[in-house]
């Protein structure tokens, strides 16, 4: 779902998209409380240059407040995965 959203934004020539965990969960599985899986998927989709805009105050960064900005101008498979400590 996240990569699909990134690809759609890329095709519309948007520079970036912002995804919030709570909103993404409601869109994917309304009424289901599976926030940890959603947040981990969002964090796993981070590539170099992407930014966490809002991080929950939990140790594992999982919660409905998690908001990530994914840049969509370069979705090349050669683009490195984000491996550092998230910047806020």
C-alpha positions as CSV (number, residue, x, y, z in Angstrom):
1,X,0.0,0.0,0.0
2,X,2.8,2.5,0.9
3,X,4.8,1.8,-2.2
4,X,1.7,2.0,-4.3
5,X,1.0,5.4,-2.9
6,X,4.6,6.5,-3.5
7,X,4.4,5.3,-7.1
8,X,1.1,7.1,-7.7
9,X,2.5,10.3,-6.3
10,X,5.6,9.9,-8.5
11,X,3.4,9.4,-11.6
12,X,1.6,12.7,-10.7
13,X,5.0,14.4,-10.4
14,X,4.6,15.2,-6.8
15,X,7.8,15.8,-4.9
16,X,6.7,14.0,-1.7
17,X,3.7,12.5,0.1
18,X,3.0,12.5,3.9
19,X,1.4,9.4,5.4
20,X,0.0,9.3,9.0
21,X,-0.2,5.8,10.6
22,X,-3.7,6.3,12.1
23,X,-5.1,7.5,8.7
24,X,-3.3,4.7,6.9
25,X,-4.8,2.1,9.2
26,X,-8.3,3.5,8.8
27,X,-7.9,3.4,5.0
28,X,-6.4,-0.2,4.9
29,X,-8.4,-1.9,7.6
30,X,-11.1,0.2,9.2
31,X,-11.9,-0.9,12.7
32,X,-8.8,-3.1,13.1
33,X,-6.4,-2.3,15.8
34,X,-3.0,-3.4,14.3
35,X,-1.1,-0.1,14.6
36,X,2.3,-1.8,15.3
37,X,2.4,-3.6,12.0
38,X,1.3,-0.5,10.2
39,X,4.1,1.6,11.8
40,X,6.8,-1.0,11.2
41,X,5.8,-1.1,7.5
42,X,6.0,2.7,7.3
43,X,9.4,2.7,8.9
44,X,10.6,-0.1,6.7
45,X,9.6,1.9,3.6
46,X,11.9,4.8,4.5
47,X,14.6,5.5,2.0
48,X,17.5,7.9,2.3
49,X,16.2,11.4,2.3
50,X,12.7,10.5,3.7
51,X,11.8,12.1,7.0
52,X,9.8,11.2,10.1
53,X,7.8,14.4,10.8
54,X,6.0,13.2,13.9
55,X,7.2,10.3,16.1
56,X,5.2,8.8,18.9
57,X,6.9,9.0,22.3
58,X,7.2,5.2,22.4
59,X,10.5,3.4,22.3
60,X,9.7,1.6,19.1
61,X,8.3,4.7,17.3
62,X,4.9,2.9,16.8
63,X,1.7,4.8,17.3
64,X,-1.1,6.6,15.5
65,X,0.8,9.9,15.6
66,X,3.6,8.5,13.4
67,X,3.8,10.7,10.3
68,X,6.4,10.2,7.5
69,X,7.3,12.3,4.5
70,X,8.3,10.1,1.6
71,X,10.1,11.8,-1.3
72,X,8.8,10.5,-4.6
73,X,11.1,12.2,-7.1
74,X,13.5,9.2,-7.1
75,X,12.0,5.8,-6.6
76,X,14.9,4.0,-8.3
77,X,15.6,0.5,-6.9
78,X,19.2,1.7,-6.4
79,X,18.2,4.3,-3.9
80,X,19.5,3.2,-0.6
81,X,17.3,2.1,2.3
82,X,17.3,4.4,5.3
83,X,19.6,2.8,7.8
84,X,20.4,5.6,10.2
85,X,18.7,6.8,13.4
86,X,15.6,8.7,12.3
87,X,15.8,12.5,12.4
88,X,13.0,14.5,13.8
